[in-house]
Amino acid sequence: MSNEELRRKAHELDVTVWVGKGGIESVVDELNDQLQGNDLVKVKFLRAARGGTSTEELAEELEDRISGALFDVRGNTAVYH
């Protein structure tokens, strides 16, 4: 799939993983499970998870702990591939 096709698909995706006050550690297993069955997974970083950290920083930190790769970050939402 081309980047353009993935971007279009990502835009239409619903958020299926939410990162809250439990932080990114609490979603690592769930995100890995979802990435095994899906091309893309959309993750929302709630205010409780962000604290003083940017969504980009949290998204990159989560990428280091999963089997997939960060595809895109927009606002408080990240898409993994």
mmCIF file of the N, C-alpha and C atoms, coordinates in Angstrom:
data_MODEL
# 
_entry.id   MODEL 
# 
loop_
_atom_site.group_PDB 
_atom_site.id 
_atom_site.type_symbol 
_atom_site.label_atom_id 
_atom_site.label_alt_id 
_atom_site.label_comp_id 
_atom_site.label_asym_id 
_atom_site.label_entity_id 
_atom_site.label_seq_id 
_atom_site.pdbx_PDB_ins_code 
_atom_site.Cartn_x 
_atom_site.Cartn_y 
_atom_site.Cartn_z 
_atom_site.occupancy 
_atom_site.B_iso_or_equiv 
_atom_site.pdbx_formal_charge 
_atom_site.auth_seq_id 
_atom_site.auth_comp_id 
_atom_site.auth_asym_id 
_atom_site.auth_atom_id 
_atom_site.pdbx_PDB_model_num 
ATOM 1   N N  . MET A 1 1  ? 0.842   -1.182 0.000  1.00 0.00 ? 1  MET A N  1 
ATOM 2   C CA . MET A 1 1  ? 0.000   0.000  0.000  1.00 0.00 ? 1  MET A CA 1 
ATOM 3   C C  . MET A 1 1  ? 0.887   1.246  0.000  1.00 0.00 ? 1  MET A C  1 
ATOM 4   N N  . SER A 1 2  ? 0.543   2.194  -0.822 1.00 0.00 ? 2  SER A N  1 
ATOM 5   C CA . SER A 1 2  ? 1.335   3.430  -0.889 1.00 0.00 ? 2  SER A CA 1 
ATOM 6   C C  . SER A 1 2  ? 1.050   4.301  0.335  1.00 0.00 ? 2  SER A C  1 
ATOM 7   N N  . ASN A 1 3  ? 1.929   5.268  0.582  1.00 0.00 ? 3  ASN A N  1 
ATOM 8   C CA . ASN A 1 3  ? 1.725   6.188  1.699  1.00 0.00 ? 3  ASN A CA 1 
ATOM 9   C C  . ASN A 1 3  ? 0.416   6.947  1.560  1.00 0.00 ? 3  ASN A C  1 
ATOM 10  N N  . GLU A 1 4  ? 0.065   7.299  0.329  1.00 0.00 ? 4  GLU A N  1 
ATOM 11  C CA . GLU A 1 4  ? -1.174  8.041  0.091  1.00 0.00 ? 4  GLU A CA 1 
ATOM 12  C C  . GLU A 1 4  ? -2.389  7.177  0.446  1.00 0.00 ? 4  GLU A C  1 
ATOM 13  N N  . GLU A 1 5  ? -2.336  5.901  0.072  1.00 0.00 ? 5  GLU A N  1 
ATOM 14  C CA . GLU A 1 5  ? -3.431  4.984  0.410  1.00 0.00 ? 5  GLU A CA 1 
ATOM 15  C C  . GLU A 1 5  ? -3.527  4.790  1.922  1.00 0.00 ? 5  GLU A C  1 
ATOM 16  N N  . LEU A 1 6  ? -2.367  4.650  2.571  1.00 0.00 ? 6  LEU A N  1 
ATOM 17  C CA . LEU A 1 6  ? -2.349  4.495  4.025  1.00 0.00 ? 6  LEU A CA 1 
ATOM 18  C C  . LEU A 1 6  ? -2.886  5.749  4.712  1.00 0.00 ? 6  LEU A C  1 
ATOM 19  N N  . ARG A 1 7  ? -2.507  6.915  4.205  1.00 0.00 ? 7  ARG A N  1 
ATOM 20  C CA . ARG A 1 7  ? -2.964  8.177  4.785  1.00 0.00 ? 7  ARG A CA 1 
ATOM 21  C C  . ARG A 1 7  ? -4.489  8.297  4.675  1.00 0.00 ? 7  ARG A C  1 
ATOM 22  N N  . ARG A 1 8  ? -5.030  7.913  3.529  1.00 0.00 ? 8  ARG A N  1 
ATOM 23  C CA . ARG A 1 8  ? -6.475  7.950  3.318  1.00 0.00 ? 8  ARG A CA 1 
ATOM 24  C C  . ARG A 1 8  ? -7.172  6.992  4.282  1.00 0.00 ? 8  ARG A C  1 
ATOM 25  N N  . LYS A 1 9  ? -6.618  5.791  4.399  1.00 0.00 ? 9  LYS A N  1 
ATOM 26  C CA . LYS A 1 9  ? -7.183  4.781  5.298  1.00 0.00 ? 9  LYS A CA 1 
ATOM 27  C C  . LYS A 1 9  ? -7.105  5.255  6.752  1.00 0.00 ? 9  LYS A C  1 
ATOM 28  N N  . ALA A 1 10 ? -5.988  5.876  7.132  1.00 0.00 ? 10 ALA A N  1 
ATOM 29  C CA . ALA A 1 10 ? -5.803  6.367  8.499  1.00 0.00 ? 10 ALA A CA 1 
ATOM 30  C C  . ALA A 1 10 ? -6.837  7.432  8.836  1.00 0.00 ? 10 ALA A C  1 
ATOM 31  N N  . HIS A 1 11 ? -7.139  8.283  7.865  1.00 0.00 ? 11 HIS A N  1 
ATOM 32  C CA . HIS A 1 11 ? -8.103  9.360  8.082  1.00 0.00 ? 11 HIS A CA 1 
ATOM 33  C C  . HIS A 1 11 ? -9.480  8.793  8.427  1.00 0.00 ? 11 HIS A C  1 
ATOM 34  N N  . GLU A 1 12 ? -9.837  7.676  7.829  1.00 0.00 ? 12 GLU A N  1 
ATOM 35  C CA . GLU A 1 12 ? -11.159 7.078  8.029  1.00 0.00 ? 12 GLU A CA 1 
ATOM 36  C C  . GLU A 1 12 ? -11.241 6.189  9.271  1.00 0.00 ? 12 GLU A C  1 
ATOM 37  N N  . LEU A 1 13 ? -10.090 5.859  9.850  1.00 0.00 ? 13 LEU A N  1 
ATOM 38  C CA . LEU A 1 13 ? -10.050 4.965  11.012 1.00 0.00 ? 13 LEU A CA 1 
ATOM 39  C C  . LEU A 1 13 ? -10.662 5.586  12.255 1.00 0.00 ? 13 LEU A C  1 
ATOM 40  N N  . ASP A 1 14 ? -11.270 4.738  13.073 1.00 0.00 ? 14 ASP A N  1 
ATOM 41  C CA . ASP A 1 14 ? -11.709 5.159  14.400 1.00 0.00 ? 14 ASP A CA 1 
ATOM 42  C C  . ASP A 1 14 ? -10.579 4.886  15.386 1.00 0.00 ? 14 ASP A C  1 
ATOM 43  N N  . VAL A 1 15 ? -10.525 5.664  16.439 1.00 0.00 ? 15 VAL A N  1 
ATOM 44  C CA . VAL A 1 15 ? -9.554  5.430  17.507 1.00 0.00 ? 15 VAL A CA 1 
ATOM 45  C C  . VAL A 1 15 ? -9.942  4.129  18.213 1.00 0.00 ? 15 VAL A C  1 
ATOM 46  N N  . THR A 1 16 ? -8.979  3.230  18.391 1.00 0.00 ? 16 THR A N  1 
ATOM 47  C CA . THR A 1 16 ? -9.259  1.966  19.079 1.00 0.00 ? 16 THR A CA 1 
ATOM 48  C C  . THR A 1 16 ? -8.390  1.778  20.323 1.00 0.00 ? 16 THR A C  1 
ATOM 49  N N  . VAL A 1 17 ? -7.420  2.670  20.537 1.00 0.00 ? 17 VAL A N  1 
ATOM 50  C CA . VAL A 1 17 ? -6.583  2.612  21.737 1.00 0.00 ? 17 VAL A CA 1 
ATOM 51  C C  . VAL A 1 17 ? -6.511  4.027  22.323 1.00 0.00 ? 17 VAL A C  1 
ATOM 52  N N  . TRP A 1 18 ? -6.776  4.116  23.633 1.00 0.00 ? 18 TRP A N  1 
ATOM 53  C CA . TRP A 1 18 ? -6.710  5.394  24.320 1.00 0.00 ? 18 TRP A CA 1 
ATOM 54  C C  . TRP A 1 18 ? -5.629  5.322  25.382 1.00 0.00 ? 18 TRP A C  1 
ATOM 55  N N  . VAL A 1 19 ? -4.749  6.317  25.403 1.00 0.00 ? 19 VAL A N  1 
ATOM 56  C CA . VAL A 1 19 ? -3.708  6.393  26.424 1.00 0.00 ? 19 VAL A CA 1 
ATOM 57  C C  . VAL A 1 19 ? -4.160  7.442  27.434 1.00 0.00 ? 19 VAL A C  1 
ATOM 58  N N  . GLY A 1 20 ? -4.378  7.000  28.668 1.00 0.00 ? 20 GLY A N  1 
ATOM 59  C CA . GLY A 1 20 ? -4.851  7.897  29.715 1.00 0.00 ? 20 GLY A CA 1 
ATOM 60  C C  . GLY A 1 20 ? -3.865  7.999  30.843 1.00 0.00 ? 20 GLY A C  1 
ATOM 61  N N  . LYS A 1 21 ? -4.402  8.114  32.074 1.00 0.00 ? 21 LYS A N  1 
ATOM 62  C CA . LYS A 1 21 ? -3.536  8.316  33.229 1.00 0.00 ? 21 LYS A CA 1 
ATOM 63  C C  . LYS A 1 21 ? -2.632  7.124  33.512 1.00 0.00 ? 21 LYS A C  1 
ATOM 64  N N  . GLY A 1 22 ? -2.952  5.945  32.961 1.00 0.00 ? 22 GLY A N  1 
ATOM 65  C CA . GLY A 1 22 ? -2.102  4.768  33.135 1.00 0.00 ? 22 GLY A CA 1 
ATOM 66  C C  . GLY A 1 22 ? -0.827  4.853  32.316 1.00 0.00 ? 22 GLY A C  1 
ATOM 67  N N  . GLY A 1 23 ? -0.775  5.798  31.398 1.00 0.00 ? 23 GLY A N  1 
ATOM 68  C CA . GLY A 1 23 ? 0.416   6.002  30.577 1.00 0.00 ? 23 GLY A CA 1 
ATOM 69  C C  . GLY A 1 23 ? 0.546   4.988  29.449 1.00 0.00 ? 23 GLY A C  1 
ATOM 70  N N  . ILE A 1 24 ? 1.647   5.095  28.722 1.00 0.00 ? 24 ILE A N  1 
ATOM 71  C CA . ILE A 1 24 ? 1.821   4.263  27.530 1.00 0.00 ? 24 ILE A CA 1 
ATOM 72  C C  . ILE A 1 24 ? 2.075   2.798  27.860 1.00 0.00 ? 24 ILE A C  1 
ATOM 73  N N  . GLU A 1 25 ? 2.695   2.523  29.014 1.00 0.00 ? 25 GLU A N  1 
ATOM 74  C CA . GLU A 1 25 ? 2.958   1.122  29.380 1.00 0.00 ? 25 GLU A CA 1 
ATOM 75  C C  . GLU A 1 25 ? 1.681   0.305  29.406 1.00 0.00 ? 25 GLU A C  1 
ATOM 76  N N  . SER A 1 26 ? 0.577   0.929  29.815 1.00 0.00 ? 26 SER A N  1 
ATOM 77  C CA . SER A 1 26 ? -0.677  0.199  29.970 1.00 0.00 ? 26 SER A CA 1 
ATOM 78  C C  . SER A 1 26 ? -1.318  -0.187 28.636 1.00 0.00 ? 26 SER A C  1 
ATOM 79  N N  . VAL A 1 27 ? -0.838  0.353  27.518 1.00 0.00 ? 27 VAL A N  1 
ATOM 80  C CA . VAL A 1 27 ? -1.455  0.041  26.218 1.00 0.00 ? 27 VAL A CA 1 
ATOM 81  C C  . VAL A 1 27 ? -0.529  -0.724 25.270 1.00 0.00 ? 27 VAL A C  1 
ATOM 82  N N  . VAL A 1 28 ? 0.696   -0.993 25.678 1.00 0.00 ? 28 VAL A N  1 
ATOM 83  C CA . VAL A 1 28 ? 1.673   -1.639 24.790 1.00 0.00 ? 28 VAL A CA 1 
ATOM 84  C C  . VAL A 1 28 ? 1.153   -2.980 24.269 1.00 0.00 ? 28 VAL A C  1 
ATOM 85  N N  . ASP A 1 29 ? 0.689   -3.861 25.156 1.00 0.00 ? 29 ASP A N  1 
ATOM 86  C CA . ASP A 1 29 ? 0.220   -5.187 24.734 1.00 0.00 ? 29 ASP A CA 1 
ATOM 87  C C  . ASP A 1 29 ? -0.993  -5.086 23.813 1.00 0.00 ? 29 ASP A C  1 
ATOM 88  N N  . GLU A 1 30 ? -1.938  -4.225 24.185 1.00 0.00 ? 30 GLU A N  1 
ATOM 89  C CA . GLU A 1 30 ? -3.150  -4.061 23.369 1.00 0.00 ? 30 GLU A CA 1 
ATOM 90  C C  . GLU A 1 30 ? -2.802  -3.543 21.982 1.00 0.00 ? 30 GLU A C  1 
ATOM 91  N N  . LEU A 1 31 ? -1.925  -2.571 21.903 1.00 0.00 ? 31 LEU A N  1 
ATOM 92  C CA . LEU A 1 31 ? -1.535  -2.011 20.611 1.00 0.00 ? 31 LEU A CA 1 
ATOM 93  C C  . LEU A 1 31 ? -0.816  -3.057 19.763 1.00 0.00 ? 31 LEU A C  1 
ATOM 94  N N  . ASN A 1 32 ? 0.079   -3.821 20.364 1.00 0.00 ? 32 ASN A N  1 
ATOM 95  C CA . ASN A 1 32 ? 0.758   -4.895 19.622 1.00 0.00 ? 32 ASN A CA 1 
ATOM 96  C C  . ASN A 1 32 ? -0.245  -5.906 19.084 1.00 0.00 ? 32 ASN A C  1 
ATOM 97  N N  . ASP A 1 33 ? -1.231  -6.282 19.903 1.00 0.00 ? 33 ASP A N  1 
ATOM 98  C CA . ASP A 1 33 ? -2.264  -7.229 19.460 1.00 0.00 ? 33 ASP A CA 1 
ATOM 99  C C  . ASP A 1 33 ? -3.035  -6.668 18.270 1.00 0.00 ? 33 ASP A C  1 
ATOM 100 N N  . GLN A 1 34 ? -3.428  -5.406 18.349 1.00 0.00 ? 34 GLN A N  1 
ATOM 101 C CA . GLN A 1 34 ? -4.191  -4.795 17.258 1.00 0.00 ? 34 GLN A CA 1 
ATOM 102 C C  . GLN A 1 34 ? -3.358  -4.653 15.988 1.00 0.00 ? 34 GLN A C  1 
ATOM 103 N N  . LEU A 1 35 ? -2.065  -4.381 16.131 1.00 0.00 ? 35 LEU A N  1 
ATOM 104 C CA . LEU A 1 35 ? -1.204  -4.235 14.954 1.00 0.00 ? 35 LEU A CA 1 
ATOM 105 C C  . LEU A 1 35 ? -1.022  -5.563 14.220 1.00 0.00 ? 35 LEU A C  1 
ATOM 106 N N  . GLN A 1 36 ? -1.157  -6.684 14.929 1.00 0.00 ? 36 GLN A N  1 
ATOM 107 C CA . GLN A 1 36 ? -1.026  -7.987 14.271 1.00 0.00 ? 36 GLN A CA 1 
ATOM 108 C C  . GLN A 1 36 ? -2.179  -8.236 13.307 1.00 0.00 ? 36 GLN A C  1 
ATOM 109 N N  . GLY A 1 37 ? -3.345  -7.690 13.617 1.00 0.00 ? 37 GLY A N  1 
ATOM 110 C CA . GLY A 1 37 ? -4.510  -7.944 12.774 1.00 0.00 ? 37 GLY A CA 1 
ATOM 111 C C  . GLY A 1 37 ? -4.915  -6.799 11.863 1.00 0.00 ? 37 GLY A C  1 
ATOM 112 N N  . ASN A 1 38 ? -4.230  -5.670 11.960 1.00 0.00 ? 38 ASN A N  1 
ATOM 113 C CA . ASN A 1 38 ? -4.621  -4.477 11.200 1.00 0.00 ? 38 ASN A CA 1 
ATOM 114 C C  . ASN A 1 38 ? -3.404  -3.787 10.592 1.00 0.00 ? 38 ASN A C  1 
ATOM 115 N N  . ASP A 1 39 ? -3.611  -3.175 9.414  1.00 0.00 ? 39 ASP A N  1 
ATOM 116 C CA . ASP A 1 39 ? -2.540  -2.394 8.787  1.00 0.00 ? 39 ASP A CA 1 
ATOM 117 C C  . ASP A 1 39 ? -2.208  -1.168 9.618  1.00 0.00 ? 39 ASP A C  1 
ATOM 118 N N  . LEU A 1 40 ? -3.251  -0.519 10.130 1.00 0.00 ? 40 LEU A N  1 
ATOM 119 C CA . LEU A 1 40 ? -3.093  0.734  10.866 1.00 0.00 ? 40 LEU A CA 1 
ATOM 120 C C  . LEU A 1 40 ? -3.915  0.692  12.146 1.00 0.00 ? 40 LEU A C  1 
ATOM 121 N N  . VAL A 1 41 ? -3.409  1.332  13.191 1.00 0.00 ? 41 VAL A N  1 
ATOM 122 C CA . VAL A 1 41 ? -4.148  1.465  14.443 1.00 0.00 ? 41 VAL A CA 1 
ATOM 123 C C  . VAL A 1 41 ? -4.030  2.919  14.894 1.00 0.00 ? 41 VAL A C  1 
ATOM 124 N N  . LYS A 1 42 ? -5.175  3.521  15.235 1.00 0.00 ? 42 LYS A N  1 
ATOM 125 C CA . LYS A 1 42 ? -5.194  4.917  15.666 1.00 0.00 ? 42 LYS A CA 1 
ATOM 126 C C  . LYS A 1 42 ? -5.252  4.977  17.189 1.00 0.00 ? 42 LYS A C  1 
ATOM 127 N N  . VAL A 1 43 ? -4.365  5.796  17.760 1.00 0.00 ? 43 VAL A N  1 
ATOM 128 C CA . VAL A 1 43 ? -4.224  5.921  19.214 1.00 0.00 ? 43 VAL A CA 1 
ATOM 129 C C  . VAL A 1 43 ? -4.461  7.372  19.616 1.00 0.00 ? 43 VAL A C  1 
ATOM 130 N N  . LYS A 1 44 ? -5.302  7.569  20.625 1.00 0.00 ? 44 LYS A N  1 
ATOM 131 C CA . LYS A 1 44 ? -5.587  8.915  21.132 1.00 0.00 ? 44 LYS A CA 1 
ATOM 132 C C  . LYS A 1 44 ? -4.879  9.093  22.475 1.00 0.00 ? 44 LYS A C  1 
ATOM 133 N N  . PHE A 1 45 ? -4.142  10.182 22.601 1.00 0.00 ? 45 PHE A N  1 
ATOM 134 C CA . PHE A 1 45 ? -3.453  10.508 23.850 1.00 0.00 ? 45 PHE A CA 1 
ATOM 135 C C  . PHE A 1 45 ? -4.292  11.524 24.617 1.00 0.00 ? 45 PHE A C  1 
ATOM 136 N N  . LEU A 1 46 ? -4.918  11.073 25.699 1.00 0.00 ? 46 LEU A N  1 
ATOM 137 C CA . LEU A 1 46 ? -5.779  11.935 26.495 1.00 0.00 ? 46 LEU A CA 1 
ATOM 138 C C  . LEU A 1 46 ? -4.942  12.899 27.331 1.00 0.00 ? 46 LEU A C  1 
ATOM 139 N N  . ARG A 1 47 ? -5.570  13.971 27.788 1.00 0.00 ? 47 ARG A N  1 
ATOM 140 C CA . ARG A 1 47 ? -4.871  15.007 28.559 1.00 0.00 ? 47 ARG A CA 1 
ATOM 141 C C  . ARG A 1 47 ? -4.168  14.414 29.779 1.00 0.00 ? 47 ARG A C  1 
ATOM 142 N N  . ALA A 1 48 ? -4.785  13.441 30.437 1.00 0.00 ? 48 ALA A N  1 
ATOM 143 C CA . ALA A 1 48 ? -4.202  12.824 31.637 1.00 0.00 ? 48 ALA A CA 1 
ATOM 144 C C  . ALA A 1 48 ? -2.867  12.147 31.337 1.00 0.00 ? 48 ALA A C  1 
ATOM 145 N N  . ALA A 1 49 ? -2.699  11.651 30.117 1.00 0.00 ? 49 ALA A N  1 
ATOM 146 C CA . ALA A 1 49 ? -1.444  10.976 29.738 1.00 0.00 ? 49 ALA A CA 1 
ATOM 147 C C  . ALA A 1 49 ? -0.371  11.986 29.363 1.00 0.00 ? 49 ALA A C  1 
ATOM 148 N N  . ARG A 1 50 ? -0.791  13.102 28.788 1.00 0.00 ? 50 ARG A N  1 
ATOM 149 C CA . ARG A 1 50 ? 0.178   14.057 28.257 1.00 0.00 ? 50 ARG A CA 1 
ATOM 150 C C  . ARG A 1 50 ? 0.903   14.839 29.339 1.00 0.00 ? 50 ARG A C  1 
ATOM 151 N N  . GLY A 1 51 ? 0.184   15.287 30.345 1.00 0.00 ? 51 GLY A N  1 
ATOM 152 C CA . GLY A 1 51 ? 0.831   16.111 31.367 1.00 0.00 ? 51 GLY A CA 1 
ATOM 153 C C  . GLY A 1 51 ? 1.556   17.254 30.686 1.00 0.00 ? 51 GLY A C  1 
ATOM 154 N N  . GLY A 1 52 ? 2.871   17.362 30.886 1.00 0.00 ? 52 GLY A N  1 
ATOM 155 C CA . GLY A 1 52 ? 3.644   18.415 30.252 1.00 0.00 ? 52 GLY A CA 1 
ATOM 156 C C  . GLY A 1 52 ? 4.374   17.938 29.016 1.00 0.00 ? 52 GLY A C  1 
ATOM 157 N N  . THR A 1 53 ? 4.049   16.730 28.551 1.00 0.00 ? 53 THR A N  1 
ATOM 158 C CA . THR A 1 53 ? 4.746   16.129 27.417 1.00 0.00 ? 53 THR A CA 1 
ATOM 159 C C  . THR A 1 53 ? 3.928   16.316 26.151 1.00 0.00 ? 53 THR A C  1 
ATOM 160 N N  . SER A 1 54 ? 4.593   16.509 25.022 1.00 0.00 ? 54 SER A N  1 
ATOM 161 C CA . SER A 1 54 ? 3.859   16.664 23.767 1.00 0.00 ? 54 SER A CA 1 
ATOM 162 C C  . SER A 1 54 ? 3.387   15.310 23.264 1.00 0.00 ? 54 SER A C  1 
ATOM 163 N N  . THR A 1 55 ? 2.353   15.336 22.446 1.00 0.00 ? 55 THR A N  1 
ATOM 164 C CA . THR A 1 55 ? 1.835   14.106 21.847 1.00 0.00 ? 55 THR A CA 1 
ATOM 165 C C  . THR A 1 55 ? 2.915   13.442 21.006 1.00 0.00 ? 55 THR A C  1 
ATOM 166 N N  . GLU A 1 56 ? 3.703   14.232 20.283 1.00 0.00 ? 56 GLU A N  1 
ATOM 167 C CA . GLU A 1 56 ? 4.766   13.673 19.440 1.00 0.00 ? 56 GLU A CA 1 
ATOM 168 C C  . GLU A 1 56 ? 5.772   12.883 20.272 1.00 0.00 ? 56 GLU A C  1 
ATOM 169 N N  . GLU A 1 57 ? 6.169   13.459 21.429 1.00 0.00 ? 57 GLU A N  1 
ATOM 170 C CA . GLU A 1 57 ? 7.129   12.769 22.297 1.00 0.00 ? 57 GLU A CA 1 
ATOM 171 C C  . GLU A 1 57 ? 6.559   11.455 22.819 1.00 0.00 ? 57 GLU A C  1 
ATOM 172 N N  . LEU A 1 58 ? 5.303   11.487 23.258 1.00 0.00 ? 58 LEU A N  1 
ATOM 173 C CA . LEU A 1 58 ? 4.664   10.269 23.763 1.00 0.00 ? 58 LEU A CA 1 
ATOM 174 C C  . LEU A 1 58 ? 4.510   9.232  22.652 1.00 0.00 ? 58 LEU A C  1 
ATOM 175 N N  . ALA A 1 59 ? 4.139   9.692  21.461 1.00 0.00 ? 59 ALA A N  1 
ATOM 176 C CA . ALA A 1 59 ? 3.955   8.781  20.329 1.00 0.00 ? 59 ALA A CA 1 
ATOM 177 C C  . ALA A 1 59 ? 5.270   8.092  19.970 1.00 0.00 ? 59 ALA A C  1 
ATOM 178 N N  . GLU A 1 60 ? 6.361   8.837  20.005 1.00 0.00 ? 60 GLU A N  1 
ATOM 179 C CA . GLU A 1 60 ? 7.680   8.259  19.702 1.00 0.00 ? 60 GLU A CA 1 
ATOM 180 C C  . GLU A 1 60 ? 8.120   7.302  20.801 1.00 0.00 ? 60 GLU A C  1 
ATOM 181 N N  . GLU A 1 61 ? 7.810   7.652  22.048 1.00 0.00 ? 61 GLU A N  1 
ATOM 182 C CA . GLU A 1 61 ? 8.152   6.781  23.168 1.00 0.00 ? 61 GLU A CA 1 
ATOM 183 C C  . GLU A 1 61 ? 7.382   5.459  23.069 1.00 0.00 ? 61 GLU A C  1 
ATOM 184 N N  . LEU A 1 62 ? 6.117   5.532  22.692 1.00 0.00 ? 62 LEU A N  1 
ATOM 185 C CA . LEU A 1 62 ? 5.305   4.328  22.511 1.00 0.00 ? 62 LEU A CA 1 
ATOM 186 C C  . LEU A 1 62 ? 5.831   3.492  21.345 1.00 0.00 ? 62 LEU A C  1 
ATOM 187 N N  . GLU A 1 63 ? 6.263   4.155  20.289 1.00 0.00 ? 63 GLU A N  1 
ATOM 188 C CA . GLU A 1 63 ? 6.815   3.448  19.122 1.00 0.00 ? 63 GLU A CA 1 
ATOM 189 C C  . GLU A 1 63 ? 8.004   2.576  19.519 1.00 0.00 ? 63 GLU A C  1 
ATOM 190 N N  . ASP A 1 64 ? 8.829   3.058  20.451 1.00 0.00 ? 64 ASP A N  1 
ATOM 191 C CA . ASP A 1 64 ? 10.002  2.311  20.906 1.00 0.00 ? 64 ASP A CA 1 
ATOM 192 C C  . ASP A 1 64 ? 9.630   1.022  21.635 1.00 0.00 ? 64 ASP A C  1 
ATOM 193 N N  . ARG A 1 65 ? 8.383   0.922  22.104 1.00 0.00 ? 65 ARG A N  1 
ATOM 194 C CA . ARG A 1 65 ? 7.960   -0.225 22.915 1.00 0.00 ? 65 ARG A CA 1 
ATOM 195 C C  . ARG A 1 65 ? 7.057   -1.210 22.169 1.00 0.00 ? 65 ARG A C  1 
ATOM 196 N N  . ILE A 1 66 ? 6.752   -0.924 20.911 1.00 0.00 ? 66 ILE A N  1 
ATOM 197 C CA . ILE A 1 66 ? 5.841   -1.799 20.175 1.00 0.00 ? 66 ILE A CA 1 
ATOM 198 C C  . ILE A 1 66 ? 6.530   -2.416 18.963 1.00 0.00 ? 66 ILE A C  1 
ATOM 199 N N  . SER A 1 67 ? 5.824   -3.361 18.331 1.00 0.00 ? 67 SER A N  1 
ATOM 200 C CA . SER A 1 67 ? 6.389   -4.044 17.167 1.00 0.00 ? 67 SER A CA 1 
ATOM 201 C C  . SER A 1 67 ? 6.117   -3.297 15.867 1.00 0.00 ? 67 SER A C  1 
ATOM 202 N N  . GLY A 1 68 ? 5.360   -2.202 15.926 1.00 0.00 ? 68 GLY A N  1 
ATOM 203 C CA . GLY A 1 68 ? 5.043   -1.429 14.731 1.00 0.00 ? 68 GLY A CA 1 
ATOM 204 C C  . GLY A 1 68 ? 5.835   -0.136 14.667 1.00 0.00 ? 68 GLY A C  1 
ATOM 205 N N  . ALA A 1 69 ? 5.462   0.688  13.701 1.00 0.00 ? 69 ALA A N  1 
ATOM 206 C CA . ALA A 1 69 ? 6.145   1.972  13.506 1.00 0.00 ? 69 ALA A CA 1 
ATOM 207 C C  . ALA A 1 69 ? 5.126   3.107  13.527 1.00 0.00 ? 69 ALA A C  1 
ATOM 208 N N  . LEU A 1 70 ? 5.577   4.253  13.989 1.00 0.00 ? 70 LEU A N  1 
ATOM 209 C CA . LEU A 1 70 ? 4.739   5.447  13.988 1.00 0.00 ? 70 LEU A CA 1 
ATOM 210 C C  . LEU A 1 70 ? 4.564   5.903  12.543 1.00 0.00 ? 70 LEU A C  1 
ATOM 211 N N  . PHE A 1 71 ? 3.315   6.090  12.127 1.00 0.00 ? 71 PHE A N  1 
ATOM 212 C CA . PHE A 1 71 ? 3.038   6.491  10.752 1.00 0.00 ? 71 PHE A CA 1 
ATOM 213 C C  . PHE A 1 71 ? 2.733   7.988  10.662 1.00 0.00 ? 71 PHE A C  1 
ATOM 214 N N  . ASP A 1 72 ? 1.948   8.504  11.619 1.00 0.00 ? 72 ASP A N  1 
ATOM 215 C CA . ASP A 1 72 ? 1.532   9.903  11.540 1.00 0.00 ? 72 ASP A CA 1 
ATOM 216 C C  . ASP A 1 72 ? 1.065   10.391 12.910 1.00 0.00 ? 72 ASP A C  1 
ATOM 217 N N  . VAL A 1 73 ? 1.261   11.671 13.194 1.00 0.00 ? 73 VAL A N  1 
ATOM 218 C CA . VAL A 1 73 ? 0.730   12.300 14.408 1.00 0.00 ? 73 VAL A CA 1 
ATOM 219 C C  . VAL A 1 73 ? -0.003  13.554 13.984 1.00 0.00 ? 73 VAL A C  1 
ATOM 220 N N  . ARG A 1 74 ? -1.246  13.676 14.444 1.00 0.00 ? 74 ARG A N  1 
ATOM 221 C CA . ARG A 1 74 ? -2.036  14.884 14.184 1.00 0.00 ? 74 ARG A CA 1 
ATOM 222 C C  . ARG A 1 74 ? -2.800  15.221 15.441 1.00 0.00 ? 74 ARG A C  1 
ATOM 223 N N  . GLY A 1 75 ? -2.598  16.421 15.942 1.00 0.00 ? 75 GLY A N  1 
ATOM 224 C CA . GLY A 1 75 ? -3.275  16.813 17.182 1.00 0.00 ? 75 GLY A CA 1 
ATOM 225 C C  . GLY A 1 75 ? -2.841  15.904 18.315 1.00 0.00 ? 75 GLY A C  1 
ATOM 226 N N  . ASN A 1 76 ? -3.804  15.278 18.967 1.00 0.00 ? 76 ASN A N  1 
ATOM 227 C CA . ASN A 1 76 ? -3.519  14.372 20.079 1.00 0.00 ? 76 ASN A CA 1 
ATOM 228 C C  . ASN A 1 76 ? -3.686  12.917 19.676 1.00 0.00 ? 76 ASN A C  1 
ATOM 229 N N  . THR A 1 77 ? -3.630  12.657 18.381 1.00 0.00 ? 77 THR A N  1 
ATOM 230 C CA . THR A 1 77 ? -3.838  11.321 17.848 1.00 0.00 ? 77 THR A CA 1 
ATOM 231 C C  . THR A 1 77 ? -2.632  10.883 17.031 1.00 0.00 ? 77 THR A C  1 
ATOM 232 N N  . ALA A 1 78 ? -2.267  9.609  17.201 1.00 0.00 ? 78 ALA A N  1 
ATOM 233 C CA . ALA A 1 78 ? -1.158  9.025  16.435 1.00 0.00 ? 78 ALA A CA 1 
ATOM 234 C C  . ALA A 1 78 ? -1.668  7.787  15.707 1.00 0.00 ? 78 ALA A C  1 
ATOM 235 N N  . VAL A 1 79 ? -1.056  7.507  14.563 1.00 0.00 ? 79 VAL A N  1 
ATOM 236 C CA . VAL A 1 79 ? -1.393  6.306  13.796 1.00 0.00 ? 79 VAL A CA 1 
ATOM 237 C C  . VAL A 1 79 ? -0.142  5.465  13.689 1.00 0.00 ? 79 VAL A C  1 
ATOM 238 N N  . TYR A 1 80 ? -0.286  4.183  14.004 1.00 0.00 ? 80 TYR A N  1 
ATOM 239 C CA . TYR A 1 80 ? 0.835   3.234  13.929 1.00 0.00 ? 80 TYR A CA 1 
ATOM 240 C C  . TYR A 1 80 ? 0.583   2.231  12.831 1.00 0.00 ? 80 TYR A C  1 
ATOM 241 N N  . HIS A 1 81 ? 1.676   1.746  12.233 1.00 0.00 ? 81 HIS A N  1 
ATOM 242 C CA . HIS A 1 81 ? 1.611   0.844  11.086 1.00 0.00 ? 81 HIS A CA 1 
ATOM 243 C C  . HIS A 1 81 ? 2.411   -0.412 11.389 1.00 0.00 ? 81 HIS A C  1 
# 
